[in-house]
């Protein structure tokens, strides 16, 4: 039995169910971005897919230890029991596991209470702020709501980011933003975002917090028009 530590005790207390995902194929999208296709282990029998749906993957650390990391599920096919997870590659346990993964490898996944509330059709614009770590979630929103006016602002972290696939339609405007970790915050403060807009934010934790506070306290957007969740630190 793998040792998962305190995180596992919390999830067990919340009765979060576990599933075993099996790697079916791997695809290197760019030097720093990897796509893995999985057999979903029956996950969608109890958890129908929706935009930004995510799971906690239990990544092996060696020595019979595991640690959890959250990842978005995309391109779900419940009828085939298949799903895709994309990994922004860096020096971390989940990225290192994904980099070495081969068809037939398995990994445990815990489902815990994620949800997505579709923005009201009365809102004139949708603004999505993120980076390559949150791109799968952004693409899942574009797949579901791409016919609406959506402006996507993506922080560039390395040159290959611009080669990443953004599922934009004619009604989607995509802007890649250069600069340091505060680049999205600085940009947002220059934008003319109307009061009847919806903003979705997911990037590094400090920038996510700063953007959430700006939209709430400075622009005075209603809280049901703001979604902010840090994907990484």
Secondary structure as GFF3:
##gff-version 3
##sequence-region A 1 233
A	DSSP	alpha_helix	6	13	.	.	.	ID=ss1
A	DSSP	beta_strand	18	30	.	.	.	ID=ss2
A	DSSP	beta_strand	33	39	.	.	.	ID=ss3
A	DSSP	alpha_helix	43	46	.	.	.	ID=ss4
A	DSSP	beta_strand	54	62	.	.	.	ID=ss5
A	DSSP	beta_strand	65	72	.	.	.	ID=ss6
A	DSSP	beta_strand	74	77	.	.	.	ID=ss7
A	DSSP	three_ten_helix	78	80	.	.	.	ID=ss8
A	DSSP	beta_strand	82	88	.	.	.	ID=ss9
A	DSSP	alpha_helix	93	100	.	.	.	ID=ss10
A	DSSP	beta_strand	106	110	.	.	.	ID=ss11
A	DSSP	beta_strand	125	130	.	.	.	ID=ss12
A	DSSP	alpha_helix	135	145	.	.	.	ID=ss13
A	DSSP	beta_strand	150	155	.	.	.	ID=ss14
A	DSSP	three_ten_helix	159	163	.	.	.	ID=ss15
A	DSSP	beta_strand	172	177	.	.	.	ID=ss16
A	DSSP	alpha_helix	183	188	.	.	.	ID=ss17
A	DSSP	beta_strand	197	201	.	.	.	ID=ss18
A	DSSP	alpha_helix	205	213	.	.	.	ID=ss19
A	DSSP	pi_helix	214	218	.	.	.	ID=ss20
A	DSSP	three_ten_helix	223	225	.	.	.	ID=ss21
A	DSSP	beta_strand	226	228	.	.	.	ID=ss22
###
